[in-house]
Amino acid sequence: MKKADDENELEPWEKLLSAQMVFQKKFPECILVGGTAAALHIGHRFSMDADYVHANLEKEFEEILKKIEKEVGWKTNRIEPPVLILGHFRGVRTGIRQLIRKKPLETTIINGIRVPTLEEILRIKAYLIVRRNATRDFIDFIAIFDHLGTTKSVKALSTLDLCYPQKSEASMLQQLLLQLAEPKPWDLTQTDLTNYKNLKVEYTNWKEIIKHTQSAAQNIIKTLHVK
């Protein structure tokens, strides 16, 4: 991760990590996902919030909400029973969502925080490219793809359709390939990559990101023989 011009940029990141180490001890069944989890693995950018998933939030919503609201430093901002709790923990934006898939996430521990494995985050980001189509999802996807290398990345993505089966016959992997071949995130014009969350310089040029996504798509098609 490149050095911050202002040392104050580092403080929120350290504050976030400190808060999540405490949160994790209180709620070990929660898994930290999103950009923060990706950044913990590969350090390509900062992230200023903490997004968790919980496999049984729907079933245990009232119990979990009651427990979390007893925590010192927690303030509830919004709830959507039984699938979402949003608030602040020790000044950090923190959310707990129901895990949307049936297959359990593969996880590991980094700095005392339970996060998905890097291969799992790649699959999550692939899913989010299809569902959310945000600039940060493409950036995180490519940064992880680069870090893992083509062989490990393609192997991880080979199970994408099994992890995220669709109600129709549509393939999540095929849709991902279409969007990697011609990425058009909805918020691209609103995102200044040169000043985005201390992003590593190699990921601040959108034209270069496109080259990476297209190369990734070609390697996936070639290796997995996707038609």
N, C-alpha and C positions, 0 to 999 in steps of 0.2 A: 504494500500500500504506500502511495506516495506521501511525503511529509506534508502536513497541513501548513499553509502559510501562517495561519493564526493558531496558536496553541489552544485557544478556546474551542476550536473545532474538535479537538480530541476529547475534551472534557465530557460532552454529552454521550459519546461512545463509551467511555469508561463508566459513566454514570449508568448507562443502559445495562452494561454487562454486570455491574455490581448488583443492580436491582434484580436482574434475572437469576443470578445465582441464589439470591434469597428466595425469590418466587418459586424456583424449581424445588428447593427444599420443602416448601410448604405444599406444593402441588406436583409431586413427582410423576403423576400420570399424564401431565401435559407435555406436549412436544413443541418446541420452538421451531417455527417454520419461516418461510418468506426470505426476504433479503437479508435479514439479520443472521439467519442460519447459514445462508450462503457466504456472507461476509466472514463469519466465524471460521468457516472451512478454508477460504482462499484469500481473504483480505483484499478483495478488488475494489471495495467501496465501504462507506459507512452506511448505517441504517439507524434511524432515530426512533423506531417503535418496535414493539415486540408482539408478534402474532403467534398464538398457540392454537393447536388443535387438540381435541379431547375425544376419544373414541366413544364415550358414553354420556356426552353432555345432554343429549335429548332425554335420556332416561333419568339422569341425576341432576337436572337443571336447578331445581329449587335448593337442593342440598349443597351443590357447588356454589351457587350464588350466595347463599347464607354464610357459607364458610369463608368465601373470599371477602365479603363485606365486613367480616369481623377483623380482617387484617389491618394492622396499623400501617398507614401509608397508602391504603387503597381508597379510590373514589370512583364510584360508578357513574358513567356518563350516559350510557344507553344500553338497553337490553332488548333482544328479540327472542322471547321464549319460543321454543326451547333450544335454539341453535346458536345464540350469540350473546356474549357479555363483553361490553366495551367499557374501558375506564382508564385510570392512571394509577400506576403503582410506583410509589417513590418518585413521582414526577415524570415517569416514562409512560407514554401511550401504550396500553397493553390490552390485548383482546384475546378471548377464548372462543373458538368456533367448533361446531360439531365436525368431526372428520367426515368428509363427504363420500369416501369410498369404503368398501367392506374389507378389502385386503389391508392388513395392518402395515404401518410404515416400518421400514427397516431403519433402525436408529443407532446412534453412537453418543458418547458423552464428550463434550469439549468444554473445558474450564468449569466443570460441574453442571453444565447445562445439557439437557437431553435434546438432541437435534436429529433430523434424518441424516442418513449417510449421504455422501456427496452424489452418489448414483441416484438415490431416491429424490434428492432435491432437483436433479436434472429432469427426472420424470415429472415432478410437480411443476417445474417451470415450463415444461413442454405442454402440460395440461393448461396452465394459465395463459400461455401464448394463444392457444385455441379459444379459451373461454373469455379471457380478459383483454388480450391483445394490447398490452401496455408496453411502452418503450423499455421500462426497467426489466420486464420479463425476458425480452430478447437479449438485453445486455447480460443479465445474470446467466441465461442459458448458454450464451457463447463463452463467457468467462469460465463457466464450469466445464463446458465441452473442451476448451483449450487446456484447462488444468488436468482433466482426466486423460486427454488424448483420444484420438478417433476410435481405437479398438474398444476401450472401456466404455466410452460414451455410447457407441452404437449398440454394444451388448446391453447396456442399461435400458436403452430405448426399445430394444426388441420385445420387452414385456409391457410396453405402454398400453396396448389394447387390453391386456389381461388385467392391468391395474385399474384402468378406467373404461370398462365396457360401456358401450352406448346402447340406448333402448332400441334404436334402429340398427340397420346393418352398416351404418357409417363407421369408418375407422378413424380413431383419434390420431393415429400415426399418419395416415394419408392426409388428413387436414393439416397436421403440423407441417408436413413437407410442403404443402401449398403455401403456407404462410412464411416458411423459411425461405422459399424460393423467391417470394415477392413480399417482403415484410412491409406492412403499412400500419404501424401502431397508431391508435386513435389520438394519442397525446404527444406525438412527435414534435409538432410545432410549438408545444407548450413546454418542452423539456430542453434546457440548455445543458448539454452534456459536458461542456467545458467547465461548468461550475456545479456539477451534480454530485453531491455527497462524497466529495474527495475521491471521485472515480479515477482509477488508474488511467494514465494518459493514452494507453493503447486502445481504450474503449470509449474515447471521447469523440471519435470521428464516425458519424453515422454511415458514410459511404464505405468505410472499412468494415463496419459491423455487417453491412449487407453482403460484402464479399465473404465474410465468415459464415453467415447464415446460409448462403447459397452453396458454399463448399460443404458445410455440414449436411445439407439436404442431399447433395450428390453422393457423399460418402455413405449415408444411410441407405439410399436407394441401391447403390452398388453392392453393399455388403449384405443387406437383408433381402435383396431382389424384390423390392416393392414395385408394383406395377401402377 
